[in-house]
Amino acid sequence: MSELEIRPVPFDSPVARLLIRDAMADLGARYGGSGDDTPIDATEFEPPAGMFLVARLDGTPVGCAGWRSHGDSGEIAELKRMYTAPAVRGRGVARAVLAAVESSAREHGRKQIILECGDRQPEAIAMYFALGYERIPNFGFYRDSPGCLSFGRPL
């Protein structure tokens, strides 16, 4: 792989908005609708409550993900807006972004990371299992939706 750089950016920055738009289009193609209607406020991804990261490969934005605090304990991070551009899938970008998200959440005192995923994302599900994530009870916006799969792992 060429040079991959992963850096924090504001959730509402132009580059983040571009990647999130692409992520929503990908989810919309898989599930219909807007892709994901989970209520999100950009301030949820500001340290120390969260962080949003963008991956650039040779300077080109190719992926993103962020975490936001979940619950009242201050120990749980929720993964949101995980996305890798189709042109670079299978090259380790998603794993590198996820590792960076986990590291950031750990550095901010989180002890566990959780996420919601749909059953029409087999590549994501396989990656989460391969990286030690386990199924947990559904939570969040889609907890009662058919096809919702929730995962978590200690940090």
C-alpha positions as CSV (number, residue, x, y, z in Angstrom):
1,M,0.0,0.0,0.0
2,S,1.1,3.5,-0.7
3,E,1.4,6.1,2.2
4,L,-1.7,6.0,4.3
5,E,-2.3,8.9,6.7
6,I,-5.1,8.9,9.3
7,R,-5.8,12.2,11.0
8,P,-8.6,13.7,13.1
9,V,-10.9,16.2,11.4
10,P,-14.1,18.0,12.5
11,F,-17.1,15.8,11.8
12,D,-18.6,18.7,9.8
13,S,-15.5,19.5,7.8
14,P,-15.8,19.3,3.9
15,V,-13.7,16.2,3.6
16,A,-15.7,14.4,6.3
17,R,-19.0,15.5,4.8
18,L,-17.8,14.1,1.4
19,L,-16.9,10.7,2.8
20,I,-20.0,10.5,4.9
21,R,-22.1,11.3,1.8
22,D,-20.4,8.4,0.0
23,A,-21.0,6.1,3.1
24,M,-24.7,7.0,3.1
25,A,-25.0,6.3,-0.6
26,D,-23.3,2.9,-0.1
27,L,-25.7,2.1,2.8
28,G,-28.7,3.4,0.8
29,A,-27.8,1.1,-2.1
30,R,-27.7,-1.8,0.4
31,Y,-30.8,-1.0,2.5
32,G,-32.7,1.7,0.7
33,G,-33.6,5.1,1.9
34,S,-31.0,7.6,3.2
35,G,-28.7,4.9,4.4
36,D,-28.7,5.7,8.1
37,D,-31.2,7.9,10.0
38,T,-29.4,7.7,13.3
39,P,-29.5,11.2,14.9
40,I,-26.0,12.6,15.0
41,D,-24.7,16.0,16.2
42,A,-21.3,17.0,15.0
43,T,-20.3,18.1,18.5
44,E,-20.5,14.4,19.7
45,F,-17.3,13.8,17.8
46,E,-15.3,16.6,19.5
47,P,-12.7,15.6,22.1
48,P,-13.0,14.5,24.8
49,A,-16.5,13.1,24.0
50,G,-15.5,11.7,20.7
51,M,-13.3,12.0,17.5
52,F,-13.7,11.7,13.8
53,L,-10.8,10.4,11.6
54,V,-10.2,10.6,7.9
55,A,-7.8,8.3,6.0
56,R,-5.9,9.6,3.0
57,L,-4.0,7.4,0.7
58,D,-1.3,9.4,-1.2
59,G,-3.3,12.5,-0.2
60,T,-6.6,11.3,-1.5
61,P,-9.4,10.8,1.1
62,V,-10.4,7.1,1.0
63,G,-12.0,6.3,4.4
64,C,-13.3,7.5,7.6
65,A,-14.8,6.6,11.0
66,G,-15.4,8.2,14.3
67,W,-16.4,7.4,17.8
68,R,-18.7,9.1,20.2
69,S,-19.4,8.5,23.9
70,H,-22.2,6.1,24.7
71,G,-24.0,5.9,28.0
72,D,-23.3,7.7,31.2
73,S,-20.3,5.8,32.5
74,G,-17.7,7.5,30.3
75,E,-16.2,4.1,29.5
76,I,-18.0,3.2,26.2
77,A,-17.3,4.5,22.7
78,E,-19.7,3.9,19.9
79,L,-18.2,3.5,16.4
80,K,-20.0,5.5,13.7
81,R,-19.7,6.3,10.0
82,M,-17.1,3.6,9.3
83,Y,-16.4,3.8,5.5
84,T,-13.8,2.8,3.0
85,A,-14.0,3.9,-0.7
86,P,-14.7,0.9,-3.0
87,A,-11.5,1.5,-5.0
88,V,-9.3,0.7,-2.0
89,R,-11.3,-2.0,-0.3
90,G,-9.3,-5.1,0.6
91,R,-6.1,-3.1,1.0
92,G,-6.1,-2.7,4.8
93,V,-7.6,0.8,5.0
94,A,-10.6,-0.2,7.1
95,R,-8.5,-2.1,9.6
96,A,-6.1,0.8,9.9
97,V,-8.9,3.3,10.4
98,L,-10.6,1.1,13.0
99,A,-7.3,0.6,14.9
100,A,-6.9,4.4,14.9
101,V,-10.4,4.9,16.2
102,E,-9.9,2.3,18.9
103,S,-6.6,3.9,19.9
104,S,-8.2,7.3,20.1
105,A,-11.1,6.0,22.2
106,R,-8.7,4.2,24.5
107,E,-6.5,7.4,24.9
108,H,-9.7,9.2,26.0
109,G,-10.5,6.7,28.7
110,R,-12.9,4.4,27.0
111,K,-12.7,0.7,28.0
112,Q,-15.1,-0.8,25.4
113,I,-16.2,0.0,21.9
114,I,-19.6,-1.0,20.4
115,L,-21.2,-0.6,17.0
116,E,-24.4,-1.3,15.0
117,C,-24.1,-2.9,11.6
118,G,-26.6,-4.2,9.2
119,D,-26.8,-7.8,7.9
120,R,-26.2,-6.6,4.3
121,Q,-22.5,-5.7,5.1
122,P,-20.8,-9.1,5.0
123,E,-17.3,-7.6,4.5
124,A,-17.7,-5.4,7.6
125,I,-19.1,-8.2,9.7
126,A,-16.2,-10.5,8.7
127,M,-13.7,-7.8,9.6
128,Y,-15.3,-7.2,13.0
129,F,-15.3,-10.9,13.8
130,A,-11.7,-11.3,12.6
131,L,-10.6,-8.4,14.9
132,G,-12.2,-9.9,18.0
133,Y,-15.5,-8.2,18.1
134,E,-18.4,-10.3,19.5
135,R,-22.1,-10.0,19.1
136,I,-23.8,-8.0,21.9
137,P,-27.5,-7.2,22.5
138,N,-28.8,-4.7,20.0
139,F,-28.8,-1.1,21.2
140,G,-29.3,2.4,19.7
141,F,-31.4,3.7,16.9
142,Y,-31.8,0.5,15.1
143,R,-32.0,-1.9,18.1
144,D,-35.5,-3.1,17.1
145,S,-34.9,-3.2,13.3
146,P,-34.7,-6.5,11.5
147,G,-31.2,-7.1,10.2
148,C,-29.5,-5.0,12.9
149,L,-26.4,-6.7,14.3
150,S,-24.5,-5.1,17.2
151,F,-20.9,-5.9,18.1
152,G,-18.5,-4.9,20.8
153,R,-15.1,-5.6,22.3
154,P,-12.9,-4.4,25.2
155,L,-10.3,-1.8,24.4
